[in-house]
Amino acid sequence: MPQPPKRSSTLILLMTLVLVLSLPQVTAGEDKSAEISLSQLEKAYNLIQENYVKPESISKKELIMGAIEGMLEKLPDPHDELYTEEGYRKHFRKVVRGNYVGVGVILGDKGKHISVMETFPYNSASQKGVKPRDTILKIDGESTADMSYREAGDALRGKQGEEVKLKIRHLDGEKEEITLRKIPVQIPAVEHELLLGGKIGLIDVNYYREDVEWRVDAAISDLENDDLQGFILDLRNNGGGLLPPAIGVASRFVDSGLIQKFNKREEEKKYTSEGNATPNLPLVVLINDRTASASELIAAAIRYHDMGVLAGRRSYGKQYGQNFFQLDGNLYLRLSTMDGFVPEIPEAGLKPDLKSPDYWKDVEIAAEWIKKHAGEKTPLKWNK
């Protein structure tokens, strides 16, 4: 548990407060130690402007951004970030809308090199024959053995029309060099399919957009049949998104009761199930180390109410919720404002009930568990 349109209504939905960045104006009753600290910041800024040896190299914007970023680095949550307007819009498009410019792949577990976990249809990678479980050996001539996930991901995204050269090793061992063009990629919010001759319904949730709830409902309706024994809800590689749609998705799998409770300073916020829309068949939720935030909320609620079990590997362990705040100068602050989640999301991540050695075994392990519990109805005490 890594852009918005200019419509003001969207910004109002996403931002609970607009902050104005200015040098401090101390009023009566404020902490005197804060007054000293902020006055020192103002004095340092003025000294730099007036005395630095190379005034032509000074950027007022970069100085202010550096000061804000320095404050954020002192906070305990690493997800508190400062965004430029361009960075904010990219984040919004990727996390909330599920679209970006790239080649259409999700990168997988890193061994010596970067692997391909998923490809999206009608995009550059899939059209050139890149498949899940392929290994990316080089990107633009540089070995991926020396790259982090973030570096590899950044290299495969960019501006529309840019090209990137990859050296691929396919699952059968054949190596191939291909050139991919970066194009707009639209990641589907929800995908679904029937497995094992219609006995298991797989629902893969990729993003929590505003349409995700009715898409989950449509998937459930499409999957239902007389032979259905259970569901697999795939939340792997889903790092979260908007909270209200996530609460709605959780409600589809929890009959009633608490979905999530958290603290926002002195305020306690509770969300309860809107009513289960799913047949109470055995349910397995797939998680991994990139299952974070809103996805962990859903998985924790399902497990808390004994509506299903978790399978895969430990989730990310994101313990805080964030809000975006707009600052002056087209800067945006992503700040942790919520904690104390119930059901709890441990710092070490949610622990799977069914451990799986790797991504490619997850669905098989989940399917075996569902077959074992065919005919049972939730909620059940699965550990008994």
For each residue, the residues with C-beta under 8 A, 3 or more apart:
1: 239 240 290 291 292 293 295 296 315 316 318
2: 91 94 150 153 239
3: 88 89 90 91 92 93 94 95 96 97
4: 7 10 11 14 88 89 92 93 96
5: 10
6:
7: 4 10 11
8: 11 12
9: 12 13
10: 4 5 7 13 14
11: 4 7 8 14 15 326
12: 8 9 15
13: 9 10
14: 4 10 11 92 96 324
15: 11 12 18 323 324 325 326
16: 323 325 337
17: 323 325
18: 15 325 326
19: 325 326 327 333
20: 327 328
21: 64 68 327 328 329 331
22: 25 328
23: 38 42 45
24: 35 38 39 41 42
25: 22
26: 30 34 35 38 39
27: 30
28:
29:
30: 26 27 34 35
31: 34 35
32: 35 36
33: 36 37
34: 26 30 31 37 38
35: 24 26 30 31 32 38 39
36: 32 33 39 40
37: 33 34 40 41
38: 23 24 26 34 35 41 42
39: 24 26 35 36 42 43
40: 36 37 43 44
41: 24 37 38 44 45 67
42: 23 24 38 39 45 46
43: 39 40 46 47
44: 40 41 47 48
45: 23 41 42 48 49 63 64 67
46: 42 43 49 50
47: 43 44 50 51
48: 44 45 51 52 58 63
49: 45 46 52 55 58 60
50: 46 47
51: 47 48
52: 48 49 55 57 58
53:
54: 57 58
55: 49 52 58
56:
57: 52 54
58: 48 49 52 54 55 63
59: 62 63
60: 49 63 64
61: 64 65 329
62: 59 65 66
63: 45 48 58 59 60 66 67
64: 21 45 60 61 67 68 329
65: 61 62 68 69 82 331
66: 62 63 69 70
67: 41 45 63 64 70 71
68: 21 64 65 71 72 82 327 331 333
69: 65 66 72 73 82
70: 66 67 73 74
71: 67 68 74 75
72: 68 69 75 80 81 82
73: 69 70
74: 70 71
75: 71 72 80 336
76:
77: 80 319 320 336
78:
79: 318 320 322 334 336
80: 72 75 77 322 333 334 335 336
81: 72 333 334
82: 65 68 69 72 331 332 333 334
83: 87 88 91 331 332 333 334
84: 87 88 330 331 332
85: 88 89 330 331 332
86: 89 90
87: 83 84 90 91 332
88: 3 4 83 84 85 91 92 324 332
89: 3 4 85 86 92 93
90: 3 86 87 93 94 100
91: 2 3 83 87 88 94 95
92: 3 4 14 88 89 95 96 97
93: 3 4 89 90 96 97 99 100
94: 2 3 90 91 97 98 99 100
95: 3 91 92 207 239 240 241
96: 3 4 14 92 93 207 208 209 241 242
97: 3 92 93 94 207 209
98: 94 186 187 188 189 206 207 209
99: 93 94 184 185 186 187
100: 90 93 94 157 184 185
101: 157 158 159 160 182 183 184 185
102: 105 156 157 158 182 183 185
103: 123 124 125 130 156 164 180 181 182 183 185
104: 119 120 122 123 124 125 126 183 185
105: 102 116 117 118 119 120 123 125 130 156
106: 116 117 118 119 237
107: 110 114 115 116 117 136 149 152 153 156
108: 114 115 116 117 118 132 133 359
109: 115 117 358 359
110: 107 113 114 115 149
111: 115
112: 145
113: 110 135 136 137 143 144 145 169
114: 107 108 110 135 136 144 147 149 152
115: 107 108 109 110 111 133 134 135 136
116: 105 106 107 108 119 125 130 131 132 133 134 135 136
117: 105 106 107 108 109 132 237 359
118: 105 106 108 132 237
119: 104 105 106 116 123 125 126 130 131 132
120: 104 105 123 125 126 185 186 187 188
121: 126
122: 104 126 127
123: 103 104 105 119 120 126 127 183 185
124: 103 104 127 128 180 181 182 183
125: 103 104 105 116 119 120 128 130 180
126: 104 119 120 121 122 123 129 130 131
127: 122 123 124
128: 124 125 178 180
129: 126 176 178
130: 103 105 116 119 125 126 134 166 168 178 180
131: 116 119 126 134 170 171
132: 108 116 117 118 119
133: 108 115 116 171 360
134: 115 116 130 131 168 169 170 171
135: 113 114 115 116 168 169
136: 107 113 114 115 116 139 144 152 166 167 168
137: 113 143 144 167 168 169 175
138: 141 142 143 144 165 166 167
139: 136 142 144 147 152 155 156 164 165 166
140: 155 164 165
141: 138 165
142: 138 139 146 147
143: 113 137 138 146 147
144: 113 114 136 137 138 139 147 152
145: 112 113
146: 142 143
147: 114 139 142 143 144 151 152 155
148: 151 152
149: 107 110 114 152 153
150: 2 153 154
151: 147 148 154 155
152: 107 114 136 139 144 147 148 149 155 156
153: 2 107 149 150 156 157
154: 150 151 157 158
155: 139 140 147 151 152 164
156: 102 103 105 107 139 152 153 164 180 182
157: 100 101 102 153 154 182
158: 101 102 154 162 164 182
159: 101 162 182
160: 101 182 183 184
161: 181 182 183
162: 158 159 181 182
163: 179 180 181 182
164: 103 139 140 155 156 158 179 180 182
165: 138 139 140 141 177 178 179 180
166: 130 136 138 139 177 178 179 180
167: 136 137 138 175 176 177
168: 130 134 135 136 137 175 176 177 178
169: 113 134 135 137 173 174 175 176
170: 131 134 173 174 175 176
171: 131 133 134
172:
173: 169 170
174: 169 170
175: 137 167 168 169 170
176: 129 167 168 169 170
177: 165 166 167 168
178: 128 129 130 165 166 168
179: 163 164 165 166
180: 103 124 125 128 130 156 163 164 165 166
181: 103 124 161 162 163
182: 101 102 103 124 156 157 158 159 160 161 162 163 164
183: 101 102 103 104 123 124 160 161
184: 99 100 101 160
185: 99 100 101 102 103 104 120 123
186: 98 99 120
187: 98 99 120 206 207
188: 98 120 191 206
189: 98 205 206 207 208 209 211 212 215
190: 203 204 205 206 212 215 216 218 219
191: 188 203 204 206 219
192: 201 202 203 204 219 222 223
193: 201 202
194: 197 198 199 200 201 202 223 225
195: 199 200 201 202 232 363 367
196: 199 200 367 371
197: 194 227
198: 194 225 227 228
199: 194 195 196 227 228 229 230 370 371 374
200: 194 195 196 228 229 230 231 232 367 370
201: 192 193 194 195 219 220 223 224 228 230 231 232
202: 192 193 194 195 231 232 234 363
203: 190 191 192 216 219 220 223 231 232 233 234
204: 190 191 192 234
205: 189 190 208 212 216 233 234 235 238 249 295
206: 98 187 188 189 190 191 237 238
207: 95 96 97 98 187 189 212 238 241
208: 96 189 205 212 240 241 242 243 245 246 249 294
209: 96 97 98 189 212 241 242 245
210: 242 245
211: 189 214 215
212: 189 190 205 207 208 209 215 216 245 248 249
213: 216 217 245 248 249 252
214: 211 217 218
215: 189 190 211 212 218 219
216: 190 203 205 212 213 219 220 249 252
217: 213 214 220 221 252 277
218: 190 214 215 221 222
219: 190 191 192 201 203 215 216 222 223
220: 201 203 216 217 223 224 231 252 277 278
221: 217 218 224
222: 192 218 219
223: 192 194 201 203 219 220 228 231
224: 201 220 221 228 279
225: 194 198 228
226:
227: 197 198 199
228: 198 199 200 201 223 224 225 279 281
229: 199 200 281 282 370 371 374 375
230: 199 200 201 281 282 283 284 370 373 374
231: 200 201 202 203 220 223 278 281 282 283 284 308 370
232: 195 200 201 202 203 283 284 285 286 363 366 367 370
233: 203 205 253 283 284 285 286 298 302 308
234: 202 203 204 205 286 363
235: 205 238 285 286 287 291 295 298 299
236: 286 287 288 290 291 312 359 362
237: 106 117 118 206 288 290 291
238: 205 206 207 235 290 291 292 294 295
239: 1 2 95 290 291 292 293 295 316
240: 1 95 208 246 292 293 294 295 296 318
241: 95 96 207 208 209 245 246 293 294
242: 96 208 209 210 245 246 294
243: 208 246 247 294 297 321
244: 247 248
245: 208 209 210 212 213 241 242 248 249
246: 208 240 241 242 243 249 250 294 295 297 298
247: 243 244 250 251 259 260 271 274 297
248: 212 213 244 245 251 252 274
249: 205 208 212 213 216 245 246 252 253 298
250: 246 247 253 254 259 260 273 297 298 301 302
251: 247 248 254 259 273 274 275 276 277
252: 213 216 217 220 248 249 276 277 278
253: 233 249 250 276 278 283 298 302 307 308
254: 250 251 257 259 273 276 301 302 305 307
255: 273 275 276 280 305 307 379
256: 272 273 275 276
257: 254 272 273 305
258: 261 270 271 272 273 301 304 342 343
259: 247 250 251 254 271 272 273 297 301
260: 247 250 270 271 297 300 301 341 342 343
261: 258 268 269 270 271 340 341 342
262: 268 269 321 338 339 340 341 342
263: 267 268 269 338 339 340
264: 267 268 269 337 338
265: 337
266:
267: 263 264
268: 261 262 263 264
269: 261 262 263 264 338
270: 258 260 261
271: 247 258 259 260 261
272: 256 257 258 259
273: 250 251 254 255 256 257 258 259 276
274: 247 248 251
275: 251 255 256
276: 251 252 253 254 255 256 273 280
277: 217 220 251 252
278: 220 231 252 253 281 283
279: 224 228
280: 255 276 307 377 378 379
281: 228 229 230 231 278 370 377 378
282: 229 230 231 308 369 370 373 374 376 378
283: 230 231 232 233 253 278 302 307 308 309 378
284: 230 231 232 233 308 309 310 311 354 366 369 370
285: 232 233 235 298 299 302 303 308 309 310 311
286: 232 233 234 235 236 310 311 312 362 363 366
287: 235 236 291 295 296 299 310 311 312 313 314 315 350 352
288: 236 237 291 312 313 315 359 362
289: 313 314 315 316 349
290: 1 236 237 238 239 316
291: 1 235 236 237 238 239 287 288 295 296 299 312 315 316 350
292: 1 238 239 240 295 296 315 316 317 318
293: 1 239 240 241 296 297 316 318 321
294: 208 238 240 241 242 243 246 297 298
295: 1 205 235 238 239 240 246 287 291 292 298 299 315
296: 1 240 287 291 292 293 299 300 315 316 317 318 345 349 350
297: 243 246 247 250 259 260 293 294 300 301 341 345
298: 233 235 246 249 250 253 285 294 295 301 302
299: 235 285 287 291 295 296 302 303 310 315 350
300: 260 296 297 303 304 341 343 344 345 350
301: 250 254 258 259 260 297 298 304 305 343
302: 233 250 253 254 283 285 298 299 305 307 308
303: 285 299 300 306 307 308 309 310 343 350 353
304: 258 300 301 343
305: 254 255 257 301 302 379
306: 303 378 379 380 381 382
307: 253 254 255 280 283 302 303 378 379
308: 231 233 253 282 283 284 285 302 303 378 382
309: 283 284 285 303 353 354 369 382
310: 284 285 286 287 299 303 350 351 352 353 354
311: 284 285 286 287 352 353 354 355 356 362 365 366 369
312: 236 286 287 288 291 352 354 355 356 359 362
313: 287 288 289 352 355 356
314: 287 289 317 348 349 350 351 352
315: 1 287 288 289 291 292 295 296 299 345 349 350
316: 1 239 289 290 291 292 293 296 349
317: 292 296 314 345 346 347 348 349 350
318: 1 79 240 292 293 296 345
319: 77 339 341 345 346 347
320: 77 79 336 337 338 339
321: 243 262 293 336 337 338 339
322: 79 80 334 335 336 337 338
323: 15 16 17 334 335 337
324: 14 15 88 332 333 334 335
325: 15 16 17 18 19 332 333 335
326: 11 15 18 19 331 332 333
327: 19 20 21 68 331 332 333
328: 20 21 22 331
329: 21 61 64
330: 84 85
331: 21 65 68 82 83 84 85 326 327 328
332: 82 83 84 85 87 88 324 325 326 327
333: 19 68 80 81 82 83 324 325 326 327
334: 79 80 81 82 83 322 323 324
335: 80 322 323 324 325
336: 75 77 79 80 320 321 322 339
337: 16 264 265 320 321 322 323
338: 262 263 264 269 320 321 322 341
339: 262 263 319 320 321 336
340: 261 262 263
341: 260 261 262 297 300 319 338 344 345
342: 258 260 261 262
343: 258 260 300 301 303 304
344: 300 341
345: 296 297 300 315 317 318 319 341 349 350
346: 317 319 349 350 351
347: 317 319
348: 314 317 351
349: 289 296 314 315 316 317 345 346
350: 287 291 296 299 300 303 310 314 315 317 345 346
351: 310 314 346 348
352: 287 310 311 312 313 314 355 356
353: 303 309 310 311 382 383
354: 284 309 310 311 312 365 366 369
355: 311 312 313 352
356: 311 312 313 352 359 361 362 365
357: 361
358: 109 361 362
359: 108 109 117 236 288 312 356 362
360: 133
361: 356 357 358 364 365
362: 236 286 288 311 312 356 358 359 365 366
363: 195 202 232 234 286 366 367
364: 361 367 368
365: 311 354 356 361 362 368 369
366: 232 284 286 311 354 362 363 369 370
367: 195 196 200 232 363 364 370 371
368: 364 365 371 372
369: 282 284 309 311 354 365 366 372 373
370: 199 200 229 230 231 232 281 282 284 366 367 373 374
371: 196 199 229 367 368 374
372: 368 369
373: 230 282 369 370 376 380
374: 199 229 230 282 370 371
375: 229
376: 282 373 380
377: 280 281 380
378: 280 281 282 283 306 307 308
379: 255 280 305 306 307
380: 306 373 376 377
381: 306 384
382: 306 308 309 353
383: 353
384: 381
